[in-house]
């Protein structure tokens, strides 16, 4: 597996892509002793998300985006393009955004990039 640009090849060979929270729970519970790492859209320029026994892509889990006043909640697999559309409809915005709309919230958090 490679990053979005194709210039970084990950050494982890196993990627799980759960579609529900329950499936994610089973994956995590079924991997004692293994090193897991959540991955986003793979828009990384380095191997910060690599070197784990199992990479977990949560982008297929359908989680709602909730906005309540000044607070917003969303799943790790939500892409910033989706999040900003919902926030805009609620009259809200984020102070800082990645340069591309397909970057996931979880990926940005996991790599401390945004």
Biopython code that builds the backbone (N, CA, C, O; Angstrom):
import numpy as np
from Bio.PDB.StructureBuilder import StructureBuilder

atoms = [
    (1, "UNK", "N", (0.843, -1.157, 0.000)),
    (1, "UNK", "CA", (0.000, 0.000, 0.000)),
    (1, "UNK", "C", (0.899, 1.235, 0.000)),
    (1, "UNK", "O", (1.952, 1.268, 0.637)),
    (2, "UNK", "N", (0.448, 2.239, -0.733)),
    (2, "UNK", "CA", (1.215, 3.480, -0.841)),
    (2, "UNK", "C", (0.370, 4.667, -0.376)),
    (2, "UNK", "O", (-0.850, 4.581, -0.236)),
    (3, "UNK", "N", (1.064, 5.766, -0.145)),
    (3, "UNK", "CA", (0.343, 6.981, 0.199)),
    (3, "UNK", "C", (-0.339, 7.541, -1.049)),
    (3, "UNK", "O", (-0.215, 6.973, -2.134)),
    (4, "UNK", "N", (-1.045, 8.632, -0.899)),
    (4, "UNK", "CA", (-1.829, 9.227, -1.993)),
    (4, "UNK", "C", (-0.967, 9.570, -3.207)),
    (4, "UNK", "O", (-1.428, 9.458, -4.343)),
    (5, "UNK", "N", (0.261, 9.981, -2.981)),
    (5, "UNK", "CA", (1.132, 10.395, -4.089)),
    (5, "UNK", "C", (1.912, 9.229, -4.688)),
    (5, "UNK", "O", (2.492, 9.351, -5.766)),
    (6, "UNK", "N", (1.923, 8.093, -3.980)),
    (6, "UNK", "CA", (2.647, 6.932, -4.479)),
    (6, "UNK", "C", (4.127, 6.940, -4.149)),
    (6, "UNK", "O", (4.848, 6.033, -4.566)),
    (7, "UNK", "N", (4.605, 7.937, -3.411)),
    (7, "UNK", "CA", (6.041, 8.022, -3.135)),
    (7, "UNK", "C", (6.444, 7.431, -1.782)),
    (7, "UNK", "O", (7.632, 7.361, -1.470)),
    (8, "UNK", "N", (5.466, 7.006, -0.978)),
    (8, "UNK", "CA", (5.767, 6.348, 0.295)),
    (8, "UNK", "C", (5.060, 5.001, 0.297)),
    (8, "UNK", "O", (3.840, 4.922, 0.149)),
    (9, "UNK", "N", (5.842, 3.948, 0.466)),
    (9, "UNK", "CA", (5.268, 2.612, 0.525)),
    (9, "UNK", "C", (5.239, 2.161, 1.980)),
    (9, "UNK", "O", (6.258, 2.199, 2.670)),
    (10, "UNK", "N", (4.062, 1.734, 2.444)),
    (10, "UNK", "CA", (3.915, 1.291, 3.817)),
    (10, "UNK", "C", (4.409, -0.140, 3.960)),
    (10, "UNK", "O", (4.247, -0.962, 3.058)),
    (11, "UNK", "N", (5.016, -0.425, 5.112)),
    (11, "UNK", "CA", (5.515, -1.778, 5.344)),
    (11, "UNK", "C", (4.441, -2.680, 5.926)),
    (11, "UNK", "O", (4.537, -3.903, 5.829)),
    (12, "UNK", "N", (3.416, -2.085, 6.533)),
    (12, "UNK", "CA", (2.311, -2.885, 7.059)),
    (12, "UNK", "C", (1.555, -3.509, 5.897)),
    (12, "UNK", "O", (1.188, -2.824, 4.942)),
    (13, "UNK", "N", (1.325, -4.809, 5.983)),
    (13, "UNK", "CA", (0.675, -5.502, 4.878)),
    (13, "UNK", "C", (-0.797, -5.786, 5.119)),
    (13, "UNK", "O", (-1.518, -6.169, 4.198)),
    (14, "UNK", "N", (-1.242, -5.601, 6.344)),
    (14, "UNK", "CA", (-2.629, -5.918, 6.659)),
    (14, "UNK", "C", (-3.404, -4.642, 6.990)),
    (14, "UNK", "O", (-3.000, -3.853, 7.844)),
    (15, "UNK", "N", (-4.522, -4.463, 6.297)),
    (15, "UNK", "CA", (-5.388, -3.317, 6.533)),
    (15, "UNK", "C", (-6.801, -3.830, 6.757)),
    (15, "UNK", "O", (-7.340, -4.572, 5.935)),
    (16, "UNK", "N", (-7.393, -3.433, 7.869)),
    (16, "UNK", "CA", (-8.791, -3.773, 8.143)),
    (16, "UNK", "C", (-9.632, -2.547, 7.820)),
    (16, "UNK", "O", (-9.226, -1.417, 8.095)),
    (17, "UNK", "N", (-10.806, -2.771, 7.236)),
    (17, "UNK", "CA", (-11.696, -1.663, 6.883)),
    (17, "UNK", "C", (-13.103, -1.977, 7.372)),
    (17, "UNK", "O", (-13.969, -2.352, 6.581)),
    (18, "UNK", "N", (-13.333, -1.826, 8.680)),
    (18, "UNK", "CA", (-14.652, -2.131, 9.230)),
    (18, "UNK", "C", (-15.712, -1.164, 8.700)),
    (18, "UNK", "O", (-15.409, -0.031, 8.326)),
    (19, "UNK", "N", (-16.947, -1.632, 8.678)),
    (19, "UNK", "CA", (-18.048, -0.791, 8.210)),
    (19, "UNK", "C", (-19.003, -0.405, 9.337)),
    (19, "UNK", "O", (-19.914, 0.398, 9.135)),
    (20, "UNK", "N", (-18.795, -0.974, 10.522)),
    (20, "UNK", "CA", (-19.624, -0.638, 11.676)),
    (20, "UNK", "C", (-18.734, -0.511, 12.911)),
    (20, "UNK", "O", (-17.605, -1.002, 12.933)),
    (21, "UNK", "N", (-19.256, 0.152, 13.927)),
    (21, "UNK", "CA", (-18.534, 0.270, 15.196)),
    (21, "UNK", "C", (-18.352, -1.106, 15.830)),
    (21, "UNK", "O", (-17.295, -1.394, 16.391)),
    (22, "UNK", "N", (-19.377, -1.960, 15.743)),
    (22, "UNK", "CA", (-19.253, -3.313, 16.304)),
    (22, "UNK", "C", (-18.148, -4.102, 15.621)),
    (22, "UNK", "O", (-17.403, -4.825, 16.282)),
    (23, "UNK", "N", (-18.036, -3.972, 14.314)),
    (23, "UNK", "CA", (-16.969, -4.660, 13.589)),
    (23, "UNK", "C", (-15.602, -4.122, 14.028)),
    (23, "UNK", "O", (-14.655, -4.891, 14.193)),
    (24, "UNK", "N", (-15.502, -2.816, 14.216)),
    (24, "UNK", "CA", (-14.260, -2.218, 14.707)),
    (24, "UNK", "C", (-13.915, -2.762, 16.092)),
    (24, "UNK", "O", (-12.757, -3.081, 16.362)),
    (25, "UNK", "N", (-14.902, -2.867, 16.959)),
    (25, "UNK", "CA", (-14.675, -3.432, 18.300)),
    (25, "UNK", "C", (-14.137, -4.853, 18.216)),
    (25, "UNK", "O", (-13.210, -5.214, 18.941)),
    (26, "UNK", "N", (-14.719, -5.663, 17.329)),
    (26, "UNK", "CA", (-14.254, -7.051, 17.177)),
    (26, "UNK", "C", (-12.809, -7.100, 16.675)),
    (26, "UNK", "O", (-12.020, -7.934, 17.120)),
    (27, "UNK", "N", (-12.471, -6.211, 15.757)),
    (27, "UNK", "CA", (-11.098, -6.175, 15.234)),
    (27, "UNK", "C", (-10.115, -5.837, 16.343)),
    (27, "UNK", "O", (-9.085, -6.495, 16.490)),
    (28, "UNK", "N", (-10.433, -4.812, 17.120)),
    (28, "UNK", "CA", (-9.543, -4.392, 18.204)),
    (28, "UNK", "C", (-9.465, -5.469, 19.283)),
    (28, "UNK", "O", (-8.373, -5.796, 19.748)),
    (29, "UNK", "N", (-10.602, -6.021, 19.684)),
    (29, "UNK", "CA", (-10.621, -7.057, 20.723)),
    (29, "UNK", "C", (-9.916, -8.330, 20.260)),
    (29, "UNK", "O", (-9.347, -9.059, 21.073)),
    (30, "UNK", "N", (-9.952, -8.593, 18.966)),
    (30, "UNK", "CA", (-9.349, -9.805, 18.430)),
    (30, "UNK", "C", (-7.881, -9.673, 18.097)),
    (30, "UNK", "O", (-7.301, -10.563, 17.476)),
    (31, "UNK", "N", (-7.276, -8.575, 18.502)),
    (31, "UNK", "CA", (-5.877, -8.357, 18.159)),
    (31, "UNK", "C", (-5.000, -8.121, 19.385)),
    (31, "UNK", "O", (-4.169, -7.213, 19.375)),
    (32, "UNK", "N", (-5.167, -8.927, 20.452)),
    (32, "UNK", "CA", (-4.318, -8.703, 21.630)),
    (32, "UNK", "C", (-2.853, -8.942, 21.287)),
    (32, "UNK", "O", (-2.505, -9.902, 20.600)),
    (33, "UNK", "N", (-2.025, -8.063, 21.773)),
    (33, "UNK", "CA", (-0.593, -8.197, 21.520)),
    (33, "UNK", "C", (-0.143, -7.638, 20.183)),
    (33, "UNK", "O", (1.057, -7.551, 19.922)),
    (34, "UNK", "N", (-1.079, -7.261, 19.342)),
    (34, "UNK", "CA", (-0.716, -6.682, 18.045)),
    (34, "UNK", "C", (-0.728, -5.161, 18.153)),
    (34, "UNK", "O", (-1.477, -4.592, 18.948)),
    (35, "UNK", "N", (0.090, -4.521, 17.366)),
    (35, "UNK", "CA", (0.102, -3.061, 17.340)),
    (35, "UNK", "C", (-0.810, -2.588, 16.218)),
    (35, "UNK", "O", (-0.589, -2.892, 15.046)),
    (36, "UNK", "N", (-1.833, -1.843, 16.596)),
    (36, "UNK", "CA", (-2.801, -1.318, 15.642)),
    (36, "UNK", "C", (-2.594, 0.179, 15.480)),
    (36, "UNK", "O", (-2.144, 0.865, 16.398)),
    (37, "UNK", "N", (-2.928, 0.666, 14.306)),
    (37, "UNK", "CA", (-2.856, 2.105, 14.073)),
    (37, "UNK", "C", (-3.983, 2.481, 13.126)),
    (37, "UNK", "O", (-4.168, 1.855, 12.083)),
    (38, "UNK", "N", (-4.732, 3.505, 13.497)),
    (38, "UNK", "CA", (-5.783, 4.005, 12.615)),
    (38, "UNK", "C", (-5.145, 4.834, 11.505)),
    (38, "UNK", "O", (-4.193, 5.581, 11.735)),
    (39, "UNK", "N", (-5.688, 4.687, 10.301)),
    (39, "UNK", "CA", (-5.193, 5.479, 9.183)),
    (39, "UNK", "C", (-6.348, 6.252, 8.571)),
    (39, "UNK", "O", (-7.510, 5.863, 8.695)),
    (40, "UNK", "N", (-6.018, 7.337, 7.919)),
    (40, "UNK", "CA", (-7.019, 8.167, 7.264)),
    (40, "UNK", "C", (-6.965, 7.985, 5.756)),
    (40, "UNK", "O", (-7.021, 6.862, 5.256)),
    (41, "UNK", "N", (-6.857, 9.078, 5.047)),
    (41, "UNK", "CA", (-6.862, 9.031, 3.579)),
    (41, "UNK", "C", (-5.482, 8.738, 3.002)),
    (41, "UNK", "O", (-5.302, 8.752, 1.784)),
    (42, "UNK", "N", (-4.515, 8.475, 3.864)),
    (42, "UNK", "CA", (-3.130, 8.201, 3.467)),
    (42, "UNK", "C", (-2.501, 9.386, 2.733)),
    (42, "UNK", "O", (-1.721, 9.221, 1.794)),
    (43, "UNK", "N", (-2.864, 10.581, 3.190)),
    (43, "UNK", "CA", (-2.307, 11.797, 2.601)),
    (43, "UNK", "C", (-1.096, 12.250, 3.401)),
    (43, "UNK", "O", (-0.953, 13.429, 3.727)),
    (44, "UNK", "N", (-0.242, 11.312, 3.706)),
    (44, "UNK", "CA", (0.945, 11.589, 4.505)),
    (44, "UNK", "C", (2.165, 11.602, 3.599)),
    (44, "UNK", "O", (2.232, 10.883, 2.601)),
    (45, "UNK", "N", (3.116, 12.427, 3.967)),
    (45, "UNK", "CA", (4.360, 12.510, 3.200)),
    (45, "UNK", "C", (5.466, 11.684, 3.835)),
    (45, "UNK", "O", (6.608, 11.713, 3.376)),
    (46, "UNK", "N", (5.135, 10.949, 4.885)),
    (46, "UNK", "CA", (6.131, 10.137, 5.570)),
    (46, "UNK", "C", (5.465, 8.881, 6.127)),
    (46, "UNK", "O", (4.285, 8.638, 5.874)),
    (47, "UNK", "N", (6.206, 8.096, 6.874)),
    (47, "UNK", "CA", (5.698, 6.830, 7.392)),
    (47, "UNK", "C", (5.171, 6.940, 8.823)),
    (47, "UNK", "O", (5.222, 5.965, 9.573)),
    (48, "UNK", "N", (4.670, 8.103, 9.209)),
    (48, "UNK", "CA", (4.203, 8.295, 10.580)),
    (48, "UNK", "C", (3.111, 7.279, 10.951)),
    (48, "UNK", "O", (3.016, 6.890, 12.115)),
    (49, "UNK", "N", (2.305, 6.853, 10.008)),
    (49, "UNK", "CA", (1.237, 5.881, 10.285)),
    (49, "UNK", "C", (1.658, 4.451, 9.984)),
    (49, "UNK", "O", (0.829, 3.543, 10.036)),
    (50, "UNK", "N", (2.913, 4.237, 9.674)),
    (50, "UNK", "CA", (3.384, 2.912, 9.281)),
    (50, "UNK", "C", (4.039, 2.201, 10.465)),
    (50, "UNK", "O", (4.147, 2.751, 11.561)),
    (51, "UNK", "N", (4.465, 0.985, 10.219)),
    (51, "UNK", "CA", (5.216, 0.233, 11.203)),
    (51, "UNK", "C", (4.359, -0.454, 12.243)),
    (51, "UNK", "O", (4.843, -0.770, 13.331)),
    (52, "UNK", "N", (3.129, -0.686, 11.939)),
    (52, "UNK", "CA", (2.227, -1.364, 12.855)),
    (52, "UNK", "C", (1.892, -2.734, 12.266)),
    (52, "UNK", "O", (2.038, -2.962, 11.065)),
    (53, "UNK", "N", (1.444, -3.633, 13.126)),
    (53, "UNK", "CA", (1.043, -4.952, 12.651)),
    (53, "UNK", "C", (-0.215, -4.873, 11.793)),
    (53, "UNK", "O", (-0.358, -5.595, 10.806)),
    (54, "UNK", "N", (-1.125, -3.983, 12.187)),
    (54, "UNK", "CA", (-2.406, -3.886, 11.514)),
    (54, "UNK", "C", (-2.823, -2.429, 11.406)),
    (54, "UNK", "O", (-2.890, -1.720, 12.410)),
    (55, "UNK", "N", (-3.100, -1.988, 10.198)),
    (55, "UNK", "CA", (-3.633, -0.649, 9.987)),
    (55, "UNK", "C", (-5.150, -0.765, 9.928)),
    (55, "UNK", "O", (-5.678, -1.710, 9.341)),
    (56, "UNK", "N", (-5.852, 0.183, 10.526)),
    (56, "UNK", "CA", (-7.311, 0.158, 10.556)),
    (56, "UNK", "C", (-7.833, 1.420, 9.888)),
    (56, "UNK", "O", (-7.602, 2.533, 10.361)),
    (57, "UNK", "N", (-8.536, 1.230, 8.788)),
    (57, "UNK", "CA", (-9.132, 2.322, 8.018)),
    (57, "UNK", "C", (-10.605, 2.420, 8.423)),
    (57, "UNK", "O", (-11.394, 1.525, 8.118)),
    (58, "UNK", "N", (-10.971, 3.491, 9.101)),
    (58, "UNK", "CA", (-12.340, 3.634, 9.604)),
    (58, "UNK", "C", (-13.228, 4.484, 8.689)),
    (58, "UNK", "O", (-14.329, 4.869, 9.085)),
    (59, "UNK", "N", (-12.769, 4.775, 7.491)),
    (59, "UNK", "CA", (-13.519, 5.664, 6.600)),
    (59, "UNK", "C", (-14.845, 5.074, 6.118)),
    (59, "UNK", "O", (-15.704, 5.818, 5.645)),
    (60, "UNK", "N", (-15.027, 3.782, 6.225)),
    (60, "UNK", "CA", (-16.275, 3.167, 5.760)),
    (60, "UNK", "C", (-17.348, 3.106, 6.848)),
    (60, "UNK", "O", (-18.473, 2.680, 6.588)),
    (61, "UNK", "N", (-17.003, 3.531, 8.063)),
    (61, "UNK", "CA", (-17.986, 3.538, 9.152)),
    (61, "UNK", "C", (-18.824, 4.802, 9.013)),
    (61, "UNK", "O", (-18.301, 5.916, 9.050)),
    (62, "UNK", "N", (-20.115, 4.618, 8.853)),
    (62, "UNK", "CA", (-21.024, 5.746, 8.679)),
    (62, "UNK", "C", (-21.357, 6.336, 10.042)),
    (62, "UNK", "O", (-22.135, 5.760, 10.803)),
    (63, "UNK", "N", (-20.767, 7.485, 10.347)),
    (63, "UNK", "CA", (-21.038, 8.150, 11.619)),
    (63, "UNK", "C", (-21.603, 9.536, 11.342)),
    (63, "UNK", "O", (-21.126, 10.228, 10.443)),
    (64, "UNK", "N", (-22.598, 9.944, 12.092)),
    (64, "UNK", "CA", (-23.197, 11.257, 11.857)),
    (64, "UNK", "C", (-22.281, 12.390, 12.309)),
    (64, "UNK", "O", (-21.444, 12.226, 13.196)),
    (65, "UNK", "N", (-22.463, 13.522, 11.683)),
    (65, "UNK", "CA", (-21.795, 14.740, 12.118)),
    (65, "UNK", "C", (-22.831, 15.507, 12.936)),
    (65, "UNK", "O", (-23.909, 15.835, 12.440)),
    (66, "UNK", "N", (-22.498, 15.783, 14.176)),
    (66, "UNK", "CA", (-23.434, 16.466, 15.069)),
    (66, "UNK", "C", (-22.874, 17.827, 15.451)),
    (66, "UNK", "O", (-21.690, 17.963, 15.757)),
    (67, "UNK", "N", (-23.739, 18.830, 15.429)),
    (67, "UNK", "CA", (-23.344, 20.183, 15.817)),
    (67, "UNK", "C", (-24.330, 20.667, 16.867)),
    (67, "UNK", "O", (-25.545, 20.613, 16.674)),
    (68, "UNK", "N", (-23.787, 21.140, 17.976)),
    (68, "UNK", "CA", (-24.609, 21.663, 19.068)),
    (68, "UNK", "C", (-23.956, 22.951, 19.553)),
    (68, "UNK", "O", (-23.010, 22.918, 20.340)),
    (69, "UNK", "N", (-24.458, 24.070, 19.085)),
    (69, "UNK", "CA", (-23.866, 25.351, 19.447)),
    (69, "UNK", "C", (-22.460, 25.482, 18.928)),
    (69, "UNK", "O", (-22.227, 25.430, 17.721)),
    (70, "UNK", "N", (-21.519, 25.652, 19.836)),
    (70, "UNK", "CA", (-20.111, 25.826, 19.460)),
    (70, "UNK", "C", (-19.357, 24.507, 19.324)),
    (70, "UNK", "O", (-18.187, 24.509, 18.943)),
    (71, "UNK", "N", (-20.007, 23.377, 19.630)),
    (71, "UNK", "CA", (-19.338, 22.080, 19.607)),
    (71, "UNK", "C", (-19.799, 21.239, 18.425)),
    (71, "UNK", "O", (-20.953, 21.309, 18.002)),
    (72, "UNK", "N", (-18.879, 20.450, 17.906)),
    (72, "UNK", "CA", (-19.201, 19.523, 16.814)),
    (72, "UNK", "C", (-18.525, 18.195, 17.086)),
    (72, "UNK", "O", (-17.424, 18.143, 17.635)),
    (73, "UNK", "N", (-19.200, 17.113, 16.695)),
    (73, "UNK", "CA", (-18.677, 15.760, 16.843)),
    (73, "UNK", "C", (-18.785, 15.063, 15.501)),
    (73, "UNK", "O", (-19.732, 15.281, 14.745)),
    (74, "UNK", "N", (-17.795, 14.214, 15.212)),
    (74, "UNK", "CA", (-17.857, 13.415, 13.985)),
    (74, "UNK", "C", (-16.944, 12.204, 14.152)),
    (74, "UNK", "O", (-16.109, 12.150, 15.055)),
    (75, "UNK", "N", (-17.125, 11.244, 13.266)),
    (75, "UNK", "CA", (-16.281, 10.063, 13.273)),
    (75, "UNK", "C", (-14.923, 10.348, 12.662)),
    (75, "UNK", "O", (-14.756, 11.312, 11.915)),
    (76, "UNK", "N", (-13.958, 9.507, 12.981)),
    (76, "UNK", "CA", (-12.591, 9.686, 12.495)),
    (76, "UNK", "C", (-12.486, 9.590, 10.980)),
    (76, "UNK", "O", (-11.589, 10.185, 10.383)),
    (77, "UNK", "N", (-13.392, 8.846, 10.353)),
    (77, "UNK", "CA", (-13.335, 8.675, 8.909)),
    (77, "UNK", "C", (-13.994, 9.781, 8.113)),
    (77, "UNK", "O", (-13.990, 9.745, 6.883)),
    (78, "UNK", "N", (-14.560, 10.766, 8.796)),
    (78, "UNK", "CA", (-15.201, 11.887, 8.101)),
    (78, "UNK", "C", (-14.135, 12.739, 7.428)),
    (78, "UNK", "O", (-13.110, 13.069, 8.025)),
    (79, "UNK", "N", (-14.394, 13.081, 6.194)),
    (79, "UNK", "CA", (-13.462, 13.929, 5.447)),
    (79, "UNK", "C", (-13.799, 15.395, 5.719)),
    (79, "UNK", "O", (-14.961, 15.750, 5.918)),
    (80, "UNK", "N", (-12.772, 16.233, 5.724)),
    (80, "UNK", "CA", (-12.987, 17.638, 6.033)),
    (80, "UNK", "C", (-13.966, 18.309, 5.071)),
    (80, "UNK", "O", (-14.686, 19.221, 5.478)),
    (81, "UNK", "N", (-14.013, 17.891, 3.828)),
    (81, "UNK", "CA", (-14.976, 18.448, 2.889)),
    (81, "UNK", "C", (-16.407, 18.211, 3.341)),
    (81, "UNK", "O", (-17.255, 19.094, 3.214)),
    (82, "UNK", "N", (-16.678, 17.019, 3.869)),
    (82, "UNK", "CA", (-18.016, 16.706, 4.391)),
    (82, "UNK", "C", (-18.305, 17.519, 5.655)),
    (82, "UNK", "O", (-19.392, 18.077, 5.807)),
    (83, "UNK", "N", (-17.339, 17.580, 6.545)),
    (83, "UNK", "CA", (-17.516, 18.276, 7.814)),
    (83, "UNK", "C", (-17.791, 19.766, 7.590)),
    (83, "UNK", "O", (-18.683, 20.333, 8.221)),
    (84, "UNK", "N", (-17.037, 20.391, 6.707)),
    (84, "UNK", "CA", (-17.222, 21.825, 6.499)),
    (84, "UNK", "C", (-18.566, 22.150, 5.871)),
    (84, "UNK", "O", (-19.123, 23.215, 6.137)),
    (85, "UNK", "N", (-19.095, 21.265, 5.050)),
    (85, "UNK", "CA", (-20.433, 21.498, 4.480)),
    (85, "UNK", "C", (-21.494, 21.531, 5.581)),
    (85, "UNK", "O", (-22.365, 22.400, 5.588)),
    (86, "UNK", "N", (-21.412, 20.582, 6.502)),
    (86, "UNK", "CA", (-22.376, 20.535, 7.612)),
    (86, "UNK", "C", (-22.204, 21.757, 8.510)),
    (86, "UNK", "O", (-23.187, 22.386, 8.901)),
    (87, "UNK", "N", (-20.968, 22.089, 8.832)),
    (87, "UNK", "CA", (-20.719, 23.251, 9.678)),
    (87, "UNK", "C", (-21.227, 24.531, 9.021)),
    (87, "UNK", "O", (-21.815, 25.380, 9.692)),
    (88, "UNK", "N", (-21.010, 24.673, 7.740)),
    (88, "UNK", "CA", (-21.461, 25.863, 7.025)),
    (88, "UNK", "C", (-22.982, 26.006, 7.090)),
    (88, "UNK", "O", (-23.493, 27.108, 7.293)),
    (89, "UNK", "N", (-23.702, 24.905, 6.919)),
    (89, "UNK", "CA", (-25.163, 24.950, 7.009)),
    (89, "UNK", "C", (-25.638, 25.387, 8.400)),
    (89, "UNK", "O", (-26.726, 25.943, 8.551)),
    (90, "UNK", "N", (-24.802, 25.127, 9.408)),
    (90, "UNK", "CA", (-25.136, 25.506, 10.788)),
    (90, "UNK", "C", (-24.559, 26.878, 11.158)),
    (90, "UNK", "O", (-24.668, 27.311, 12.305)),
    (91, "UNK", "N", (-23.947, 27.554, 10.187)),
    (91, "UNK", "CA", (-23.362, 28.865, 10.461)),
    (91, "UNK", "C", (-22.067, 28.808, 11.248)),
    (91, "UNK", "O", (-21.721, 29.756, 11.954)),
    (92, "UNK", "N", (-21.354, 27.702, 11.129)),
    (92, "UNK", "CA", (-20.114, 27.492, 11.871)),
    (92, "UNK", "C", (-18.967, 27.205, 10.905)),
    (92, "UNK", "O", (-19.184, 26.938, 9.723)),
    (93, "UNK", "N", (-17.744, 27.264, 11.430)),
    (93, "UNK", "CA", (-16.558, 26.979, 10.620)),
    (93, "UNK", "C", (-15.432, 26.524, 11.548)),
    (93, "UNK", "O", (-15.537, 26.627, 12.770)),
    (94, "UNK", "N", (-14.370, 26.028, 10.955)),
    (94, "UNK", "CA", (-13.183, 25.642, 11.706)),
    (94, "UNK", "C", (-12.117, 26.726, 11.544)),
    (94, "UNK", "O", (-12.037, 27.372, 10.499)),
    (95, "UNK", "N", (-11.304, 26.921, 12.576)),
    (95, "UNK", "CA", (-10.238, 27.919, 12.513)),
    (95, "UNK", "C", (-9.095, 27.478, 11.605)),
    (95, "UNK", "O", (-8.411, 28.314, 11.015)),
    (96, "UNK", "N", (-8.892, 26.189, 11.494)),
    (96, "UNK", "CA", (-7.756, 25.665, 10.743)),
    (96, "UNK", "C", (-8.215, 24.463, 9.940)),
    (96, "UNK", "O", (-8.929, 23.603, 10.455)),
    (97, "UNK", "N", (-7.810, 24.400, 8.689)),
    (97, "UNK", "CA", (-8.197, 23.293, 7.810)),
    (97, "UNK", "C", (-6.993, 22.776, 7.048)),
    (97, "UNK", "O", (-6.046, 23.521, 6.796)),
    (98, "UNK", "N", (-7.022, 21.500, 6.679)),
    (98, "UNK", "CA", (-5.993, 21.005, 5.765)),
    (98, "UNK", "C", (-6.213, 21.613, 4.390)),
    (98, "UNK", "O", (-7.275, 22.172, 4.115)),
    (99, "UNK", "N", (-5.231, 21.508, 3.546)),
    (99, "UNK", "CA", (-5.314, 22.134, 2.221)),
    (99, "UNK", "C", (-6.204, 21.367, 1.247)),
    (99, "UNK", "O", (-6.554, 21.894, 0.191)),
    (100, "UNK", "N", (-6.572, 20.141, 1.582)),
    (100, "UNK", "CA", (-7.382, 19.331, 0.677)),
    (100, "UNK", "C", (-8.612, 18.781, 1.394)),
    (100, "UNK", "O", (-8.521, 18.382, 2.555)),
    (101, "UNK", "N", (-9.763, 18.753, 0.718)),
    (101, "UNK", "CA", (-11.001, 18.340, 1.368)),
    (101, "UNK", "C", (-11.121, 16.846, 1.645)),
    (101, "UNK", "O", (-11.976, 16.442, 2.433)),
    (102, "UNK", "N", (-10.294, 16.020, 1.024)),
    (102, "UNK", "CA", (-10.430, 14.574, 1.216)),
    (102, "UNK", "C", (-9.649, 14.041, 2.420)),
    (102, "UNK", "O", (-9.720, 12.848, 2.714)),
    (103, "UNK", "N", (-8.914, 14.895, 3.111)),
    (103, "UNK", "CA", (-8.186, 14.476, 4.302)),
    (103, "UNK", "C", (-9.199, 14.165, 5.404)),
    (103, "UNK", "O", (-10.157, 14.913, 5.600)),
    (104, "UNK", "N", (-8.988, 13.061, 6.121)),
    (104, "UNK", "CA", (-9.934, 12.678, 7.171)),
    (104, "UNK", "C", (-9.577, 13.328, 8.507)),
    (104, "UNK", "O", (-8.414, 13.620, 8.786)),
    (105, "UNK", "N", (-10.588, 13.541, 9.308)),
    (105, "UNK", "CA", (-10.394, 14.111, 10.632)),
    (105, "UNK", "C", (-9.498, 13.203, 11.466)),
    (105, "UNK", "O", (-8.569, 13.679, 12.119)),
    (106, "UNK", "N", (-9.767, 11.909, 11.448)),
    (106, "UNK", "CA", (-8.948, 10.974, 12.207)),
    (106, "UNK", "C", (-7.495, 10.934, 11.755)),
    (106, "UNK", "O", (-6.588, 10.831, 12.581)),
    (107, "UNK", "N", (-7.276, 11.014, 10.465)),
    (107, "UNK", "CA", (-5.917, 11.022, 9.936)),
    (107, "UNK", "C", (-5.150, 12.263, 10.383)),
    (107, "UNK", "O", (-3.976, 12.189, 10.746)),
    (108, "UNK", "N", (-5.834, 13.399, 10.351)),
    (108, "UNK", "CA", (-5.201, 14.643, 10.792)),
    (108, "UNK", "C", (-4.880, 14.598, 12.278)),
    (108, "UNK", "O", (-3.827, 15.071, 12.706)),
    (109, "UNK", "N", (-5.788, 14.029, 13.064)),
    (109, "UNK", "CA", (-5.545, 13.911, 14.504)),
    (109, "UNK", "C", (-4.407, 12.914, 14.769)),
    (109, "UNK", "O", (-3.524, 13.180, 15.584)),
    (110, "UNK", "N", (-4.434, 11.781, 14.085)),
    (110, "UNK", "CA", (-3.439, 10.730, 14.312)),
    (110, "UNK", "C", (-2.027, 11.185, 13.971)),
    (110, "UNK", "O", (-1.062, 10.731, 14.585)),
    (111, "UNK", "N", (-1.902, 12.081, 12.992)),
    (111, "UNK", "CA", (-0.576, 12.544, 12.583)),
    (111, "UNK", "C", (-0.246, 13.923, 13.149)),
    (111, "UNK", "O", (0.838, 14.450, 12.901)),
    (112, "UNK", "N", (-1.170, 14.510, 13.907)),
    (112, "UNK", "CA", (-0.986, 15.831, 14.522)),
    (112, "UNK", "C", (-0.662, 16.895, 13.477)),
    (112, "UNK", "O", (0.193, 17.753, 13.695)),
    (113, "UNK", "N", (-1.358, 16.828, 12.336)),
    (113, "UNK", "CA", (-1.061, 17.780, 11.265)),
    (113, "UNK", "C", (-2.019, 18.949, 11.206)),
    (113, "UNK", "O", (-1.684, 19.978, 10.619)),
    (114, "UNK", "N", (-3.197, 18.829, 11.792)),
    (114, "UNK", "CA", (-4.159, 19.944, 11.703)),
    (114, "UNK", "C", (-4.949, 20.036, 12.989)),
    (114, "UNK", "O", (-5.811, 20.905, 13.123)),
]
sb = StructureBuilder()
sb.init_structure("model")
sb.init_model(0)
sb.init_chain("A")
sb.init_seg("    ")
for serial, (resi, resn, name, xyz) in enumerate(atoms, 1):
    if name == "N":
        sb.init_residue(resn, " ", resi, " ")
    sb.init_atom(name, np.array(xyz, "f"), 0.0, 1.0, " ", f" {name:<3s}", serial, name[0])
structure = sb.get_structure()
